[in-house]
Amino acid sequence: MTHFIFVVVATLAMLPGIPLVFTPLPATLYMLLVALGFGFADGFLHLTSGELWILVGMFLLTIVIDQLSGIMGARYGGASAKSMLAGITGMLLGTFLLPPLGGMIGLFAGVALVEYLNHKNHVRALKAATGSFLGMLAGKLINAGVSLIFVILFIIFALT
């Protein structure tokens, strides 16, 4: 019974990580740390190293999705390599200067500005910047799903 309560507490501690994927905070890292804390407290009786590596893999997957989604969207929207580099720079600056949505704003602004300066075409610039925004948003939605699966797998692993 005590083990079950411990699993419930750890699961409840993880749940805020799902909506946190929409912020620049390291949501899945937080969830992984909760799982590790559970493992250490439980002596890794119910969370094996193999299961833990699966959770680590999911954490790494969310990082890859976060880093690539906006850029892939910009590319799909027709952004040039210079615009994508400006978008990455804008995303990094925006993340630190305007949390929690600054990364998305910076990506959009960086792509739009450089695309417009290079081509003097506001329609093209808006299309590329919108692609970057939609790509990043799609990545956040995918990461929310991955985070939900993370919690479900944690429950399965911890209860077996």
C-alpha positions as CSV (number, residue, x, y, z in Angstrom):
1,M,0.0,0.0,0.0
2,T,2.8,2.4,0.9
3,H,4.5,1.7,-2.5
4,F,1.2,2.5,-4.3
5,I,0.9,5.9,-2.5
6,F,4.5,6.6,-3.4
7,V,3.8,6.0,-7.1
8,V,0.7,8.2,-6.9
9,V,2.7,11.1,-5.3
10,A,5.5,10.7,-7.9
11,T,2.9,10.7,-10.7
12,L,1.2,13.8,-9.3
13,A,4.6,15.5,-9.1
14,M,5.2,14.7,-12.8
15,L,1.9,15.9,-14.1
16,P,2.8,19.7,-14.2
17,G,5.5,18.7,-16.7
18,I,3.0,18.1,-19.4
19,P,1.7,21.7,-19.8
20,L,5.2,23.0,-19.0
21,V,6.4,21.8,-22.4
22,F,4.8,24.9,-23.8
23,T,7.2,27.0,-21.8
24,P,11.0,27.3,-22.2
25,L,11.4,25.4,-18.9
26,P,13.0,22.0,-19.1
27,A,9.7,20.1,-18.5
28,T,10.8,16.6,-19.4
29,L,14.0,17.0,-17.5
30,Y,11.9,17.9,-14.4
31,M,9.8,14.7,-15.1
32,L,13.0,12.6,-15.5
33,L,14.3,14.0,-12.2
34,V,11.1,13.0,-10.4
35,A,11.4,9.5,-11.9
36,L,15.0,9.3,-10.7
37,G,14.1,10.5,-7.3
38,F,11.4,7.8,-7.1
39,G,14.0,5.2,-8.2
40,F,16.5,6.3,-5.6
41,A,13.9,6.4,-2.8
42,D,12.6,3.0,-3.9
43,G,16.1,1.5,-4.2
44,F,15.3,0.9,-7.9
45,L,13.2,-2.1,-6.9
46,H,10.3,-1.1,-9.2
47,L,12.1,1.1,-11.8
48,T,14.9,-0.9,-13.5
49,S,17.9,0.6,-15.3
50,G,16.4,-0.5,-18.6
51,E,13.1,1.2,-17.9
52,L,15.0,4.3,-16.7
53,W,17.0,4.3,-20.0
54,I,13.6,4.3,-21.9
55,L,12.6,7.4,-19.9
56,V,16.0,9.0,-20.6
57,G,15.4,8.3,-24.3
58,M,12.1,10.0,-24.2
59,F,13.6,13.0,-22.6
60,L,16.3,13.2,-25.3
61,L,13.6,12.8,-28.0
62,T,11.8,15.9,-26.6
63,I,15.0,17.9,-26.8
64,V,15.5,16.9,-30.5
65,I,11.9,17.8,-31.3
66,D,12.2,21.1,-29.5
67,Q,15.3,22.0,-31.4
68,L,14.2,20.9,-34.9
69,S,10.5,21.6,-35.1
70,G,10.6,25.4,-35.6
71,I,13.5,25.2,-38.1
72,M,11.7,22.4,-40.0
73,G,8.6,24.6,-40.1
74,A,10.6,27.6,-41.4
75,R,12.2,25.4,-44.1
76,Y,8.7,24.1,-45.1
77,G,7.6,27.8,-45.3
78,G,10.4,28.5,-47.7
79,A,12.9,30.2,-45.4
80,S,16.5,30.5,-46.5
81,A,19.5,29.2,-44.5
82,K,20.3,32.7,-43.4
83,S,16.7,33.2,-42.2
84,M,16.8,29.9,-40.3
85,L,20.1,30.9,-38.6
86,A,18.5,34.2,-37.7
87,G,15.5,32.4,-36.3
88,I,17.7,30.2,-34.1
89,T,19.4,33.3,-32.8
90,G,16.1,35.0,-32.2
91,M,14.7,31.9,-30.5
92,L,17.7,31.8,-28.1
93,L,17.6,35.5,-27.4
94,G,13.8,35.5,-27.0
95,T,13.9,32.6,-24.6
96,F,16.2,34.5,-22.2
97,L,14.8,38.0,-22.7
98,L,11.0,37.4,-22.9
99,P,10.1,34.2,-21.1
100,P,7.9,32.2,-21.4
101,L,6.9,32.9,-25.1
102,G,10.0,34.8,-26.2
103,G,11.5,31.8,-28.0
104,M,8.5,31.6,-30.3
105,I,8.5,35.3,-30.8
106,G,12.2,35.5,-31.4
107,L,12.1,32.6,-33.9
108,F,9.2,34.3,-35.8
109,A,10.9,37.7,-35.8
110,G,14.3,36.5,-36.8
111,V,13.0,34.5,-39.7
112,A,10.7,37.3,-40.8
113,L,13.3,40.1,-40.6
114,V,16.1,38.3,-42.4
115,E,13.8,36.9,-45.0
116,Y,12.3,40.3,-45.7
117,L,15.8,42.0,-45.8
118,N,17.1,39.3,-48.2
119,H,14.1,39.3,-50.6
120,K,12.2,42.5,-50.0
121,N,9.0,40.5,-50.2
122,H,6.7,40.7,-47.1
123,V,4.5,37.9,-48.3
124,R,7.5,35.5,-48.5
125,A,8.8,36.7,-45.2
126,L,5.5,36.2,-43.5
127,K,5.0,32.7,-45.0
128,A,8.5,31.6,-43.8
129,A,8.0,33.1,-40.4
130,T,4.5,31.6,-40.0
131,G,6.0,28.2,-41.0
132,S,8.6,28.5,-38.2
133,F,5.9,29.4,-35.7
134,L,3.6,26.5,-36.8
135,G,6.5,24.1,-36.7
136,M,7.5,25.1,-33.2
137,L,3.8,24.9,-32.1
138,A,3.6,21.4,-33.7
139,G,6.7,20.4,-31.8
140,K,5.3,21.6,-28.5
141,L,2.1,19.6,-29.1
142,I,4.1,16.5,-30.0
143,N,6.2,17.0,-26.9
144,A,3.0,17.2,-24.8
145,G,2.0,13.8,-26.2
146,V,5.5,12.4,-25.5
147,S,5.3,13.8,-21.9
148,L,2.0,12.1,-21.4
149,I,3.4,8.8,-22.6
150,F,6.3,9.4,-20.3
151,V,4.0,9.6,-17.3
152,I,2.0,6.6,-18.4
153,L,5.2,4.5,-18.9
154,F,6.4,5.7,-15.5
155,I,3.2,4.4,-13.9
156,I,3.5,1.1,-15.6
157,F,7.1,0.7,-14.8
158,A,6.7,1.7,-11.1
159,L,3.7,-0.5,-10.5
160,T,5.3,-3.7,-11.9
